[in-house]
Amino acid sequence: MQVQPGPDGQNRCPWCLATDQYVAYHDEEWGFPVADDRRLFEKMVLEGFQSGLSWRTILEKRENFRAAFVGFDPIQVAAFTEADVQRLLADKGIVRHRGKIEAAINNAKRMLEMLDSGTSLAAYVWSYEPQTPPPHYAATSPASEAMSKDLKKRGWKFVGPTTMHAFFQSMGIINDHAPGCAAWAKVDAARAAFERPTR
């Protein structure tokens, strides 16, 4: 089934109907285009943490992640030391996975390198916006595979093609709301009005 009625009777993507928090995330965030570097960095890190888990698990811990990673300020995260890694491994409010924690710190450093080269994270990720949308609810796409490959060359970690496709879906680089979902037209209009970052 492509859509299902939510608590207010409006049709929505079925994946979001488990909790009120999930419905709000679906209605207000998922698929709306984002050009803010810090928000993009946050989502890239959280998508990495979500690998092997459900997004619902991460969403429920998102505020804890934001506190633990100082609002996902890449300058501060890039400066994290082994003491910070130990602090995060002891934080029951987040996903305590050394590899993912170290990847977040590494990726903050890689992001700063990108900024130093004169390219914002926003301009970089939006340069991979596909001209032809991939099939609805696909697990990956040629664009996510291409960006994943390039990020890995740049030294980023936990940025596989499936993870990057989920990032594209959530950050509005594609509109992957189901046809007939109440949010589809809102996201489509937001994407039409969105000024793509170029630097």
PASEBA-956192 format. One record per residue: x, y, z of N, C-alpha, C, O, CB in turn; residue number from 1; residue in one letter. Coordinates in Angstrom, 1 decimal. Glycine has a CB too. Layout:
N
R     n.xx     n.yy     n.zz    ca.xx    ca.yy    ca.zz     c.xx     c.yy     c.zz     o.xx     o.yy     o.zz    cb.xx    cb.yy    cb.zz    nr   rest
R        X        Y        Z        X        Y        Z        X        Y        Z        X        Y        Z        X        Y        Z   NUM      a
...
// end
This chain:
199
R     n.xx     n.yy     n.zz    ca.xx    ca.yy    ca.zz     c.xx     c.yy     c.zz     o.xx     o.yy     o.zz    cb.xx    cb.yy    cb.zz    nr   rest
R      0.8     -1.2      0.0      0.0      0.0      0.0      0.9      1.3      0.0      1.8      1.4      0.8     -1.0      0.0      1.2     1      m
R      0.6      2.2     -1.0      1.5      3.4     -1.1      1.2      4.4      0.1      2.2      4.9      0.6      1.2      4.0     -2.4     2      q
R      0.0      4.6      0.5     -0.3      5.5      1.5     -1.3      4.9      2.5     -2.0      3.9      2.1     -0.8      6.9      1.0     3      v
R     -1.3      5.4      3.7     -2.3      5.0      4.7     -2.8      6.3      5.4     -2.0      7.2      5.6     -1.7      4.0      5.7     4      q
R     -4.1      6.3      5.9     -4.5      7.4      6.6     -3.9      7.5      8.0     -3.7      6.5      8.7     -6.1      7.4      6.8     5      p
R     -3.5      8.8      8.3     -2.9      9.0      9.7     -4.0      9.3     10.7     -5.2      9.1     10.4     -1.9     10.1      9.6     6      g
R     -3.6      9.7     11.9     -4.6     10.0     13.0     -5.6     11.0     12.6     -6.7     11.1     13.2     -3.8     10.3     14.2     7      p
R     -5.2     11.9     11.7     -6.2     13.0     11.3     -6.9     12.7     10.0     -7.7     13.5      9.5     -5.4     14.3     11.2     8      d
R     -6.7     11.5      9.5     -7.4     11.0      8.3     -6.7     11.3      7.0     -7.1     10.9      6.0     -8.7     11.7      8.3     9      g
R     -5.6     12.1      7.1     -4.8     12.5      5.9     -4.0     11.3      5.5     -3.4     10.6      6.4     -4.0     13.7      6.1    10      q
R     -3.9     11.0      4.2     -3.0     10.0      3.7     -1.5     10.3      3.9     -1.1     11.4      3.5     -3.3      9.6      2.3    11      n
R     -0.8      9.4      4.3      0.7      9.6      4.5      1.5      8.3      4.1      0.9      7.3      3.9      1.0      9.9      6.0    12      r
R      2.8      8.5      4.0      3.6      7.3      3.8      3.5      6.4      5.0      3.6      6.9      6.1      5.1      7.8      3.6    13      c
R      3.3      5.1      4.8      3.0      4.2      5.9      4.1      4.1      6.9      3.8      3.8      8.1      2.7      2.9      5.4    14      p
R      5.3      4.4      6.5      6.4      4.2      7.5      6.4      5.1      8.7      7.0      4.9      9.7      7.7      4.3      6.8    15      w
R      5.7      6.2      8.6      5.7      7.2      9.6      4.6      7.1     10.7      4.6      7.9     11.6      5.6      8.6      9.0    16      c
R      3.8      6.1     10.6      2.6      6.1     11.4      2.7      5.5     12.8      1.7      5.4     13.5      1.5      5.4     10.7    17      l
R      3.9      5.0     13.1      4.1      4.3     14.4      3.9      5.2     15.6      3.4      4.7     16.6      5.5      3.7     14.4    18      a
R      4.4      6.4     15.5      4.3      7.3     16.7      4.0      8.7     16.2      4.2      9.1     15.1      5.7      7.3     17.5    19      t
R      3.5      9.6     17.2      3.2     11.0     16.9      4.5     11.7     16.5      4.5     12.5     15.6      2.6     11.7     18.1    20      d
R      5.6     11.4     17.1      6.9     12.0     16.8      7.3     11.7     15.4      7.8     12.6     14.6      8.0     11.5     17.8    21      q
R      7.1     10.5     14.9      7.4     10.1     13.6      6.5     10.8     12.6      7.0     11.2     11.5      7.3      8.6     13.4    22      y
R      5.3     10.9     12.9      4.3     11.6     12.0      4.8     13.1     11.8      4.8     13.6     10.7      2.9     11.6     12.5    23      v
R      5.1     13.7     12.9      5.6     15.1     12.9      6.9     15.2     12.1      7.0     16.2     11.3      5.8     15.7     14.3    24      a
R      7.8     14.3     12.2      9.0     14.3     11.4      8.7     14.2      9.9      9.2     14.9      9.1     10.0     13.2     11.9    25      y
R      7.8     13.3      9.6      7.4     13.1      8.2      6.7     14.3      7.7      7.0     14.7      6.5      6.4     11.9      8.1    26      h
R      5.8     15.0      8.4      5.1     16.1      7.9      5.9     17.4      7.8      5.7     18.2      6.9      3.9     16.3      8.8    27      d
R      6.8     17.6      8.7      7.5     18.9      8.9      8.9     18.9      8.4      9.5     20.0      8.1      7.5     19.3     10.3    28      e
R      9.6     17.7      8.3     11.0     17.7      7.9     11.3     16.9      6.7     12.0     17.3      5.8     11.8     17.2      9.1    29      e
R     10.9     15.6      6.7     11.4     14.6      5.8     11.1     15.0      4.3      9.9     15.2      3.9     10.8     13.2      6.1    30      w
R     12.1     15.2      3.5     11.9     15.6      2.1     12.0     17.1      1.8     12.1     17.4      0.6     10.7     15.0      1.7    31      g
R     11.9     17.9      2.8     11.9     19.4      2.6     13.4     19.7      2.3     14.3     19.3      3.1     11.3     20.2      3.8    32      f
R     13.7     20.5      1.3     15.1     20.8      0.9     15.8     21.6      2.0     15.2     22.6      2.6     15.1     21.5     -0.4    33      p
R     17.1     21.3      2.2     17.9     21.9      3.2     19.2     22.4      2.6     19.8     21.7      1.8     18.2     20.9      4.4    34      v
R     19.6     23.6      2.9     20.8     24.2      2.4     21.8     24.6      3.5     22.9     25.1      3.3     20.5     25.4      1.6    35      a
R     21.4     24.4      4.8     22.2     24.8      5.9     23.3     23.7      6.2     23.0     22.5      6.4     21.3     25.0      7.2    36      d
R     24.5     24.1      6.2     25.6     23.1      6.3     25.6     22.3      7.6     25.8     21.1      7.6     27.0     23.9      6.2    37      d
R     25.2     23.0      8.7     25.2     22.3     10.0     24.1     21.2     10.0     24.3     20.1     10.5     25.1     23.3     11.1    38      r
R     23.0     21.6      9.5     21.9     20.6      9.5     22.2     19.4      8.5     21.9     18.3      8.8     20.6     21.3      9.0    39      r
R     22.9     19.7      7.4     23.3     18.7      6.5     24.3     17.8      7.2     24.3     16.5      7.1     23.8     19.2      5.2    40      l
R     25.3     18.4      7.9     26.3     17.6      8.6     25.6     16.7      9.7     26.0     15.5      9.8     27.4     18.5      9.2    41      f
R     24.7     17.3     10.4     24.0     16.5     11.5     23.3     15.3     10.8     23.5     14.2     11.4     23.0     17.4     12.2    42      e
R     22.6     15.5      9.7     21.9     14.4      9.1     22.8     13.4      8.6     22.5     12.2      8.7     20.9     14.9      8.1    43      k
R     23.9     13.8      8.0     24.9     12.9      7.5     25.5     12.0      8.6     25.6     10.8      8.5     26.0     13.6      6.7    44      m
R     25.8     12.6      9.7     26.3     11.8     10.9     25.2     10.9     11.4     25.5      9.7     11.7     26.7     12.8     12.0    45      v
R     24.0     11.4     11.6     22.9     10.6     12.1     22.5      9.4     11.2     22.2      8.3     11.7     21.7     11.4     12.4    46      l
R     22.6      9.7      9.9     22.4      8.6      9.0     23.4      7.5      9.1     23.2      6.3      9.0     22.3      9.1      7.5    47      e
R     24.7      7.9      9.4     25.7      6.9      9.7     25.4      6.1     10.9     25.6      4.9     10.9     27.0      7.6      9.8    48      g
R     25.0      6.8     12.0     24.6      6.1     13.2     23.4      5.2     13.0     23.3      4.1     13.6     24.3      7.1     14.3    49      f
R     22.6      5.5     12.1     21.4      4.7     11.8     21.7      3.4     11.1     20.9      2.5     11.1     20.4      5.5     11.0    50      q
R     22.8      3.4     10.5     23.2      2.2      9.7     23.0      0.9     10.5     23.6      0.8     11.6     24.7      2.3      9.2    51      s
R     22.2      0.0     10.0     21.9     -1.2     10.8     20.8     -1.1     11.8     20.4     -2.1     12.4     23.1     -1.7     11.4    52      g
R     20.3      0.1     12.0     19.2      0.3     12.9     18.0      0.9     12.2     18.1      1.1     11.0     19.7      1.2     14.1    53      l
R     17.0      1.3     12.9     15.9      2.0     12.3     16.0      3.5     12.6     16.6      3.9     13.5     14.5      1.5     12.9    54      s
R     15.5      4.3     11.6     15.6      5.8     11.8     14.8      6.2     13.0     15.1      7.1     13.7     15.1      6.5     10.6    55      w
R     13.7      5.4     13.4     12.9      5.8     14.6     13.8      5.7     15.8     13.7      6.6     16.7     11.8      4.8     14.7    56      r
R     14.7      4.8     15.9     15.6      4.7     17.0     16.5      5.9     17.1     16.7      6.5     18.2     16.5      3.4     16.9    57      t
R     17.0      6.4     16.0     17.8      7.6     16.0     17.0      8.8     16.3     17.5      9.7     17.1     18.6      7.7     14.7    58      i
R     15.8      8.9     15.7     15.0     10.1     15.9     14.7     10.3     17.4     14.7     11.4     17.9     13.7     10.0     15.1    59      l
R     14.4      9.2     18.1     14.0      9.2     19.5     15.2      9.7     20.3     15.0     10.2     21.5     13.5      7.9     20.0    60      e
R     16.4      9.5     19.8     17.7      9.9     20.5     18.3     11.2     20.0     19.3     11.6     20.4     18.7      8.8     20.5    61      k
R     17.6     11.8     19.0     18.2     13.0     18.3     18.6     14.1     19.2     19.7     14.6     19.1     17.3     13.5     17.3    62      r
R     17.8     14.5     20.2     18.2     15.6     21.1     19.4     15.2     21.9     20.2     16.0     22.2     17.0     16.0     22.0    63      e
R     19.5     13.9     22.3     20.7     13.5     23.1     21.9     13.6     22.2     23.0     14.0     22.6     20.5     12.0     23.6    64      n
R     21.8     13.2     20.9     22.9     13.3     20.0     23.3     14.7     19.8     24.5     15.1     19.8     22.5     12.7     18.6    65      f
R     22.3     15.6     19.7     22.7     17.0     19.5     23.4     17.6     20.7     24.4     18.4     20.6     21.4     17.9     19.3    66      r
R     23.1     17.2     21.9     23.8     17.6     23.1     25.2     17.0     23.2     26.1     17.7     23.5     23.0     17.2     24.4    67      a
R     25.3     15.7     22.9     26.5     15.0     22.9     27.5     15.5     21.9     28.8     15.5     22.2     26.3     13.5     22.7    68      a
R     27.0     15.9     20.8     27.9     16.4     19.7     27.8     17.9     19.5     28.0     18.5     18.4     27.5     15.7     18.4    69      f
R     27.6     18.6     20.6     27.6     20.1     20.7     26.9     20.8     19.5     27.5     21.6     18.8     29.1     20.6     20.8    70      v
R     25.7     20.3     19.3     24.9     20.9     18.2     25.4     20.6     16.8     25.0     21.3     15.8     24.8     22.4     18.4    71      g
R     26.3     19.6     16.7     26.9     19.2     15.4     27.6     20.4     14.7     27.6     20.5     13.5     25.8     18.7     14.4    72      f
R     28.3     21.2     15.6     29.2     22.2     15.1     30.5     21.4     14.6     31.2     20.9     15.4     29.6     23.2     16.2    73      d
R     30.7     21.4     13.3     31.8     20.6     12.8     33.2     21.1     13.3     34.1     20.2     13.5     31.9     20.7     11.3    74      p
R     33.4     22.3     13.6     34.6     22.8     14.2     34.9     22.2     15.5     36.0     21.7     15.8     34.7     24.3     14.3    75      i
R     33.9     22.2     16.4     34.0     21.6     17.7     34.1     20.0     17.6     35.0     19.4     18.3     32.8     21.9     18.6    76      q
R     33.3     19.4     16.8     33.4     18.0     16.7     34.8     17.5     16.1     35.3     16.5     16.6     32.3     17.4     15.8    77      v
R     35.3     18.2     15.2     36.6     17.9     14.6     37.7     17.9     15.7     38.7     17.3     15.5     36.9     18.9     13.5    78      a
R     37.5     18.7     16.7     38.5     18.9     17.8     38.3     17.8     18.9     39.1     17.8     19.8     38.4     20.2     18.4    79      a
R     37.4     16.9     18.8     37.2     15.9     19.8     38.4     15.0     19.9     39.1     14.7     18.9     35.9     15.0     19.5    80      f
R     38.7     14.6     21.1     39.8     13.8     21.4     39.4     12.4     21.9     38.2     12.1     21.9     40.7     14.4     22.5    81      t
R     40.3     11.6     22.2     40.0     10.2     22.8     39.1     10.3     24.0     38.3      9.5     24.3     41.3      9.4     23.0    82      e
R     39.4     11.4     24.8     38.6     11.6     26.0     37.1     11.8     25.6     36.2     11.3     26.3     39.1     12.8     26.8    83      a
R     36.9     12.5     24.5     35.5     12.7     24.1     34.9     11.4     23.6     33.7     11.1     23.8     35.4     13.8     22.9    84      d
R     35.7     10.6     22.9     35.2      9.3     22.4     34.8      8.5     23.6     33.7      7.8     23.6     36.3      8.5     21.6    85      v
R     35.6      8.5     24.7     35.2      7.7     25.9     34.0      8.3     26.5     33.1      7.5     27.0     36.4      7.7     26.9    86      q
R     33.8      9.6     26.5     32.6     10.2     27.1     31.4      9.8     26.3     30.4      9.5     26.9     32.7     11.8     27.0    87      r
R     31.5      9.8     25.0     30.4      9.4     24.1     30.1      7.9     24.3     28.9      7.5     24.2     30.7      9.7     22.7    88      l
R     31.1      7.0     24.4     30.9      5.6     24.6     30.1      5.3     26.0     29.5      4.3     26.1     32.2      4.9     24.6    89      l
R     30.2      6.3     26.9     29.6      6.1     28.2     28.2      6.8     28.2     27.5      6.7     29.2     30.4      6.7     29.3    90      a
R     27.8      7.4     27.1     26.5      8.2     27.1     25.4      7.3     26.7     25.3      6.9     25.5     26.7      9.4     26.1    91      d
R     24.6      6.9     27.6     23.5      6.0     27.3     22.4      6.6     26.5     21.5      5.9     26.0     22.8      5.5     28.6    92      k
R     22.4      7.9     26.3     21.4      8.6     25.5     21.6      8.5     24.0     20.7      8.9     23.2     21.3     10.0     25.9    93      g
R     22.8      8.0     23.6     23.1      7.9     22.1     23.4      6.4     21.8     23.3      5.6     22.6     24.3      8.8     21.7    94      i
R     23.7      6.2     20.5     24.1      4.9     20.1     25.6      4.8     20.4     26.4      5.5     19.8     23.8      4.6     18.6    95      v
R     26.0      3.9     21.3     27.4      3.8     21.7     28.1      2.8     20.8     28.2      1.6     21.1     27.5      3.4     23.2    96      r
R     28.7      3.3     19.7     29.4      2.5     18.8     30.7      3.2     18.4     30.6      4.2     17.8     28.5      2.2     17.5    97      h
R     31.8      2.6     18.8     33.1      3.3     18.6     33.3      3.7     17.2     33.7      4.9     16.9     34.2      2.5     19.2    98      r
R     33.1      2.8     16.3     33.3      3.1     14.9     32.5      4.2     14.3     33.1      5.1     13.6     33.0      1.8     14.0    99      g
R     31.3      4.3     14.7     30.4      5.4     14.3     30.8      6.7     14.9     30.7      7.8     14.3     28.9      5.1     14.5   100      k
R     31.2      6.7     16.2     31.6      7.9     16.9     32.9      8.4     16.3     33.0      9.6     16.0     31.8      7.6     18.4   101      i
R     33.8      7.5     16.0     35.1      8.0     15.4     34.8      8.5     14.0     35.5      9.4     13.5     36.1      6.9     15.4   102      e
R     33.9      7.9     13.3     33.5      8.3     11.9     33.0      9.7     11.9     33.3     10.5     11.1     32.5      7.4     11.3   103      a
R     32.2     10.0     12.9     31.6     11.4     13.0     32.7     12.4     13.2     32.6     13.5     12.6     30.6     11.5     14.2   104      a
R     33.7     12.1     14.1     34.8     13.0     14.3     35.6     13.2     13.0     36.0     14.3     12.6     35.7     12.5     15.5   105      i
R     35.9     12.0     12.4     36.6     12.1     11.1     35.9     12.9     10.1     36.5     13.7      9.4     36.9     10.6     10.6   106      n
R     34.6     12.7     10.0     33.8     13.4      8.9     33.8     14.9      9.2     33.7     15.7      8.2     32.4     12.8      8.8   107      n
R     33.8     15.3     10.4     33.8     16.7     10.7     35.1     17.3     10.2     35.1     18.4      9.6     33.7     17.0     12.3   108      a
R     36.2     16.6     10.3     37.5     17.0      9.8     37.5     17.1      8.3     38.0     18.0      7.7     38.7     16.1     10.3   109      k
R     36.9     16.1      7.7     36.8     16.1      6.2     35.9     17.2      5.7     36.2     17.8      4.7     36.2     14.7      5.7   110      r
R     34.8     17.5      6.5     34.0     18.7      6.1     34.8     20.0      6.2     34.6     20.8      5.3     32.7     18.7      7.0   111      m
R     35.6     20.1      7.2     36.4     21.4      7.3     37.3     21.5      6.1     37.6     22.6      5.6     37.1     21.4      8.6   112      l
R     37.9     20.4      5.7     38.7     20.4      4.5     38.0     20.9      3.3     38.5     21.6      2.4     39.3     19.0      4.2   113      e
R     36.7     20.4      3.1     35.9     20.8      2.0     35.6     22.3      2.1     35.7     23.0      1.1     34.5     20.0      2.0   114      m
R     35.3     22.8      3.3     35.1     24.2      3.4     36.3     25.0      3.1     36.2     26.1      2.5     34.6     24.6      4.9   115      l
R     37.5     24.5      3.6     38.7     25.2      3.3     39.0     25.3      1.8     39.7     26.2      1.3     39.9     24.5      4.0   116      d
R     38.5     24.3      1.0     38.7     24.3     -0.4     37.8     25.3     -1.1     37.9     25.5     -2.3     38.6     22.9     -0.9   117      s
R     36.9     25.9     -0.4     36.0     26.9     -1.0     34.6     26.3     -1.4     33.8     27.0     -2.0     36.6     27.5     -2.2   118      g
R     34.3     25.1     -1.0     33.0     24.5     -1.3     32.2     24.2      0.0     32.8     23.5      0.9     33.2     23.2     -2.1   119      t
R     31.0     24.7      0.0     30.2     24.3      1.2     29.7     22.9      1.1     29.6     22.4      0.0     29.0     25.3      1.3   120      s
R     29.3     22.3      2.2     28.7     21.0      2.2     27.4     21.0      1.4     27.1     20.1      0.6     28.5     20.4      3.6   121      l
R     26.7     22.1      1.5     25.4     22.2      0.8     25.6     22.2     -0.7     24.9     21.5     -1.4     24.7     23.5      1.2   122      a
R     26.6     23.0     -1.2     26.8     23.0     -2.6     27.3     21.7     -3.1     26.9     21.2     -4.2     27.9     24.1     -3.0   123      a
R     28.1     21.0     -2.3     28.6     19.7     -2.7     27.4     18.7     -2.8     27.3     18.0     -3.9     29.6     19.2     -1.7   124      y
R     26.6     18.6     -1.8     25.6     17.5     -1.8     24.5     17.8     -2.9     24.0     16.9     -3.6     24.9     17.3     -0.5   125      v
R     24.2     19.1     -3.1     23.2     19.4     -4.1     23.7     19.3     -5.5     22.9     19.2     -6.4     22.7     20.9     -3.9   126      w
R     25.0     19.2     -5.7     25.5     19.0     -7.0     25.2     17.6     -7.5     25.4     17.2     -8.7     27.0     19.2     -7.0   127      s
R     24.8     16.7     -6.6     24.4     15.3     -6.9     22.9     15.1     -7.1     22.5     14.0     -7.2     24.9     14.4     -5.8   128      y
R     22.2     16.2     -7.1     20.7     16.1     -7.3     20.5     15.4     -8.6     20.9     16.0     -9.6     20.0     17.5     -7.2   129      e
R     19.8     14.3     -8.7     19.6     13.7    -10.0     18.6     14.4    -10.9     17.6     15.0    -10.4     19.1     12.2     -9.8   130      p
R     18.8     14.4    -12.1     17.9     15.1    -13.1     16.6     14.2    -13.2     15.5     14.8    -13.4     18.6     15.3    -14.4   131      q
R     16.8     12.9    -13.1     15.6     12.0    -13.2     15.5     11.4    -11.8     16.4     10.7    -11.4     15.8     11.0    -14.3   132      t
R     14.4     11.5    -11.1     14.2     10.9     -9.8     14.3      9.4     -9.9     13.9      8.8    -10.9     12.9     11.3     -9.2   133      p
R     15.0      8.8     -8.9     15.1      7.3     -8.9     13.7      6.7     -8.6     12.8      7.5     -8.2     16.1      6.9     -7.9   134      p
R     13.5      5.4     -8.8     12.3      4.8     -8.4     11.9      5.1     -7.0     12.7      5.1     -6.1     12.3      3.3     -8.7   135      p
R     10.6      5.2     -6.8     10.1      5.5     -5.5     10.5      4.5     -4.4     10.4      3.3     -4.7      8.6      5.7     -5.5   136      h
R     11.0      4.9     -3.3     11.4      4.1     -2.2     12.5      3.1     -2.6     12.7      2.0     -1.9     10.2      3.3     -1.7   137      y
R     13.3      3.5     -3.5     14.5      2.7     -3.9     15.5      2.7     -2.7     15.5      3.6     -1.9     15.2      3.2     -5.1   138      a
R     16.3      1.7     -2.5     17.3      1.6     -1.4     18.5      2.4     -1.7     19.3      2.8     -0.8     17.6      0.2     -1.1   139      a
R     18.8      2.6     -3.0     20.0      3.3     -3.5     19.7      3.9     -4.8     18.6      3.7     -5.4     21.3      2.4     -3.5   140      t
R     20.6      4.6     -5.4     20.4      5.3     -6.7     21.8      5.6     -7.3     22.8      5.6     -6.6     19.6      6.6     -6.5   141      s
R     21.9      5.8     -8.6     23.1      6.2     -9.2     23.8      7.4     -8.6     25.0      7.5     -8.4     23.0      6.4    -10.7   142      p
R     22.9      8.4     -8.2     23.5      9.6     -7.6     24.1      9.3     -6.2     25.1      9.8     -5.9     22.4     10.7     -7.5   143      a
R     23.4      8.5     -5.4     23.9      8.2     -4.1     25.2      7.3     -4.2     26.1      7.5     -3.4     22.8      7.5     -3.2   144      s
R     25.2      6.5     -5.2     26.4      5.7     -5.4     27.6      6.5     -5.8     28.7      6.3     -5.3     26.1      4.6     -6.5   145      e
R     27.3      7.5     -6.7     28.4      8.4     -7.1     28.9      9.3     -6.0     30.1      9.4     -5.8     27.9      9.3     -8.3   146      a
R     28.0      9.8     -5.1     28.4     10.7     -4.0     29.1      9.9     -3.0     30.1     10.3     -2.4     27.2     11.4     -3.4   147      m
R     28.6      8.7     -2.7     29.3      7.8     -1.7     30.7      7.5     -2.2     31.6      7.5     -1.4     28.5      6.5     -1.6   148      s
R     30.9      7.2     -3.4     32.2      6.9     -4.0     33.2      8.1     -3.8     34.3      7.9     -3.4     32.2      6.4     -5.4   149      k
R     32.7      9.2     -4.1     33.5     10.4     -4.0     33.8     10.8     -2.6     35.0     11.1     -2.3     32.8     11.6     -4.7   150      d
R     32.9     10.7     -1.7     33.1     11.0     -0.3     34.2     10.0      0.3     35.0     10.4      1.0     31.8     10.9      0.5   151      l
R     34.1      8.7     -0.1     35.0      7.8      0.4     36.4      8.1     -0.1     37.4      8.0      0.7     34.7      6.4      0.0   152      k
R     36.5      8.6     -1.3     37.8      9.0     -1.9     38.4     10.2     -1.0     39.6     10.4     -0.9     37.7      9.4     -3.3   153      k
R     37.5     11.0     -0.5     37.9     12.2      0.3     38.1     11.8      1.7     38.5     12.7      2.5     36.8     13.3      0.2   154      r
R     37.9     10.6      2.1     38.2     10.1      3.4     37.1     10.0      4.4     37.2      9.7      5.6     39.2     11.0      4.0   155      g
R     35.8     10.3      3.9     34.7     10.2      4.8     34.4      8.7      5.1     34.8      7.8      4.3     33.4     10.9      4.1   156      w
R     33.7      8.5      6.2     33.3      7.1      6.6     31.9      7.0      6.9     31.2      8.0      7.2     34.2      6.7      7.8   157      k
R     31.3      5.8      6.9     29.9      5.5      7.1     29.1      6.3      6.1     28.1      6.9      6.5     29.5      5.7      8.5   158      f
R     29.5      6.3      4.9     28.7      7.1      3.8     28.5      6.2      2.6     28.7      6.6      1.5     29.6      8.4      3.4   159      v
R     28.0      5.0      2.9     27.7      4.0      1.8     26.5      4.5      1.0     25.8      5.4      1.4     27.4      2.7      2.4   160      g
R     26.3      3.9     -0.2     25.3      4.4     -1.1     23.9      4.3     -0.5     23.1      5.2     -0.8     25.4      3.6     -2.4   161      p
R     23.6      3.3      0.3     22.3      3.2      0.9     22.1      4.3      1.9     21.0      4.9      2.0     22.0      1.8      1.5   162      t
R     23.1      4.6      2.7     23.1      5.6      3.7     22.9      7.0      3.0     22.2      7.8      3.5     24.3      5.6      4.6   163      t
R     23.6      7.2      1.9     23.5      8.5      1.2     22.2      8.6      0.5     21.7      9.8      0.4     24.7      8.6      0.2   164      m
R     21.6      7.6      0.1     20.3      7.7     -0.5     19.3      8.1      0.5     18.4      8.9      0.2     19.9      6.3     -1.2   165      h
R     19.4      7.5      1.7     18.5      7.9      2.8     18.7      9.4      3.1     17.7     10.1      3.4     18.7      7.0      4.1   166      a
R     19.9      9.8      3.0     20.2     11.3      3.2     19.5     12.1      2.2     18.9     13.1      2.5     21.7     11.5      3.2   167      f
R     19.6     11.7      0.9     18.9     12.4     -0.2     17.4     12.5      0.1     16.8     13.5     -0.1     19.2     11.7     -1.5   168      f
R     16.8     11.4      0.5     15.4     11.4      0.8     15.0     12.4      1.9     14.1     13.1      1.7     14.9     10.0      1.2   169      q
R     15.8     12.4      2.9     15.4     13.2      4.1     15.7     14.7      3.9     15.0     15.5      4.5     16.1     12.7      5.3   170      s
R     16.8     15.0      3.2     17.2     16.4      3.0     16.6     17.0      1.8     17.0     18.2      1.4     18.7     16.5      2.9   171      m
R     15.7     16.4      1.1     14.9     17.0      0.0     15.7     17.0     -1.3     15.2     17.7     -2.3     14.6     18.3      0.3   172      g
R     16.8     16.3     -1.4     17.5     16.3     -2.7     16.7     15.5     -3.7     16.8     15.6     -4.9     18.9     15.6     -2.5   173      i
R     15.8     14.6     -3.2     14.8     14.0     -4.0     13.5     14.1     -3.2     13.5     14.2     -2.0     15.1     12.5     -4.4   174      i
R     12.4     14.0     -3.9     11.1     14.0     -3.2     10.6     12.5     -3.2     10.1     12.1     -4.2     10.0     14.9     -3.8   175      n
R     10.8     11.8     -2.1     10.4     10.4     -2.1      9.2     10.1     -1.3      8.9      8.9     -0.9     11.6      9.6     -1.6   176      d
R      8.4     11.1     -1.0      7.1     10.8     -0.5      6.2     10.0     -1.5      6.4     10.2     -2.7      6.3     12.2     -0.1   177      h
R      5.4      9.2     -0.9      4.6      8.3     -1.8      3.6      9.2     -2.6      3.1     10.2     -2.1      3.9      7.3     -1.0   178      a
R      3.3      8.8     -3.8      2.2      9.5     -4.6      0.9      9.3     -3.8      0.6      8.2     -3.4      2.1      8.9     -6.0   179      p
R      0.3     10.4     -3.6     -1.0     10.4     -2.8     -0.8     10.8     -1.3     -1.7     11.0     -0.6     -1.6      9.0     -2.8   180      g
R      0.5     10.9     -0.9      0.8     11.3      0.5      0.5     12.8      0.6      0.8     13.6     -0.4      2.3     11.0      0.9   181      c
R     -0.1     13.2      1.7     -0.4     14.7      1.9      0.8     15.6      1.8      0.7     16.8      1.5     -1.1     14.8      3.2   182      a
R      2.0     15.1      2.1      3.2     15.9      2.1      3.8     16.0      0.8      4.7     16.9      0.6      4.2     15.3      3.1   183      a
R      3.4     15.2     -0.2      4.1     15.1     -1.4      4.1     16.5     -2.1      5.1     17.0     -2.6      3.6     14.1     -2.4   184      w
R      2.9     17.1     -2.2      2.7     18.4     -2.9      3.5     19.5     -2.2      4.0     20.4     -2.8      1.3     18.7     -3.1   185      a
R      3.5     19.4     -0.9      4.2     20.5     -0.1      5.7     20.4     -0.3      6.3     21.4     -0.5      3.9     20.3      1.4   186      k
R      6.2     19.2     -0.4      7.6     19.1     -0.6      7.9     19.4     -2.0      9.0     20.1     -2.3      8.1     17.6     -0.3   187      v
R      7.1     19.1     -3.0      7.3     19.4     -4.4      7.4     20.9     -4.6      8.2     21.4     -5.3      6.2     18.8     -5.3   188      d
R      6.4     21.6     -3.9      6.4     23.1     -4.0      7.7     23.7     -3.3      8.2     24.6     -3.9      5.1     23.6     -3.3   189      a
R      8.1     23.1     -2.2      9.3     23.7     -1.5     10.5     23.5     -2.4     11.4     24.3     -2.4      9.4     23.0     -0.2   190      a
R     10.6     22.3     -3.0     11.7     22.0     -3.9     11.7     23.0     -5.1     12.8     23.4     -5.6     11.7     20.6     -4.3   191      r
R     10.5     23.3     -5.6     10.4     24.1     -6.8     10.9     25.6     -6.5     11.5     26.2     -7.3      9.0     24.2     -7.3   192      a
R     10.6     26.0     -5.2     11.0     27.3     -4.8     12.4     27.4     -4.3     12.9     28.5     -4.0     10.0     27.8     -3.8   193      a
R     13.0     26.3     -4.0     14.3     26.2     -3.4     15.4     26.7     -4.3     15.5     26.3     -5.4     14.6     24.8     -2.9   194      f
R     16.3     27.6     -3.8     17.4     28.1     -4.5     18.6     27.1     -4.2     19.1     27.1     -3.1     17.8     29.5     -4.1   195      e
R     19.0     26.4     -5.2     20.1     25.4     -5.1     21.4     26.2     -4.7     21.8     27.1     -5.5     20.3     24.6     -6.3   196      r
R     22.1     25.8     -3.7     23.4     26.4     -3.4     24.5     26.0     -4.4     24.5     24.9     -4.8     23.9     26.0     -2.0   197      p
R     25.3     26.9     -4.7     26.3     26.7     -5.7     27.7     27.0     -5.2     28.7     26.8     -5.9     26.1     27.5     -6.9   198      t
R     27.9     27.4     -4.0     29.2     27.7     -3.4     29.2     27.5     -1.9     30.2     27.7     -1.3     29.7     29.1     -3.8   199      r
// end
